[in-house]
Amino acid sequence: MRVDLFDFELPEDRIALRPVVPREAARLLAVSRGGALADAHVGDLPDLLRSGDVLVFNDTRVIPARLFGVRRRGENAARVEATLHLRESPECWRAFLKPAKRVASGETLIFEGGGEVLMARIEEKGEGGEALLAFDRSGADLDAALAAVGLIPLPPYIAARRDIDEQDRADYQTIYARENGAVAAPTAGLHFTPDLLARLDARGIRHEFLTLHVGAGTFLPVKADETAGHKMHAEIGHLDAATAERLNRARVEGGRIVAVGTTSLRLLESAAREDGTIEAFTGSTSIFITPGYRFRTADLLMTNFHLPRSTLFMLVSAFSGLETMRAAYAHAIAGGYRFYSYGDACLLERV
């Protein structure tokens, strides 16, 4: 499909720079299978869902994956920014470098902060500024060093408009985050609070967890003219057998699967057989979902409002229909909904 079919105009003042407080006070646009639209709030979810439904959360935890350092070549030094996006081994990460032209394979980058000096050798360079970095420590030692020298990698549309601060370390993390490895938050989950989870539980609306470590590739623009020309970057995920079994049982008993976020949906689809049975999954996925895709798992999708021409807007258009989503986004823009990571959400029924 042509990528320009997924374009739309968004006024800059619709881009949320901070989340609402409390989180569940965010607005929620309910989009029915027939295209009907209803304005609500995230706190209304217990009334919008029904007993037996199962929310599927992504419990990945965002790490301080944005690094600022230098490359030294003799007496010359050049500043380099690295955004980690995929862990290859205990000491190696794939990263996007900016500006990539300042560095070459075999050179060393030096990152300092919080009393730490962290070094990384550039093992190889790829396309689009991507490189493989081998750090001078591994495992938990590397994680601790990253926490000292790194920053939370806020999306470019926020970071370009204000400075990152300590509040973002809390705001850009779900309350149930526990598995370190993401460099972008599963933002639909940012709206949930302990009180909302308790009210959902009281209504018989259960929840399950999976893990997909969201990579920086989620922010990359689609530069191709056709969707077939875009390459998705791989992300690492895990769904255990016991969780898969409970999800399958819930569906047999008439419950609906509600994917909280596009990342949860992408991993569910990666773990599903052709007949829709969900299986255990551990490994990488680069699934790219566009209109025409046949969904096998989720009945509903809760997600934030996404960028024009993005792979995420393509995914929601596949889930609920392109014309329905164009109408929903036009309604949201006219109605003052807040967009992107810190913005409002929508609850979509599958076509």
Buried (B, 14 or more C-beta within 10 A) or exposed (E): BEBEEBEEEBEEEBBBBEBBEEBBBBBBBBBEBEBEBEEBBBBBBBEBBEEBBBBBBBBBBBBBBBBBBBBEEEEEEBEBBBBBBBBEEEBBBBBBBEEBEBBEEEBBBBBBBEEBEBBBBBBEBEEEBBBBBBBBBEEEBBBEBBBBBBBBBBBEBBBEEEEBEEEBEEBBBBBBBEBBBBBBBBBBBBBBBEEBBEBBEEBEBBBBBBBBBBBBBBBBEBEEEEBEEBBBBBBBBBBBEEBBEBBBEBBEEEBBBBBBBBBBBBBBBBBBEEEBBBEEBEEEBEBBBBBEBEBBBBBBBBBBBBBBBBBBBBBBBBBBBBEBBBBBBEBBBEEEBBBBBBBBBBBBBBB
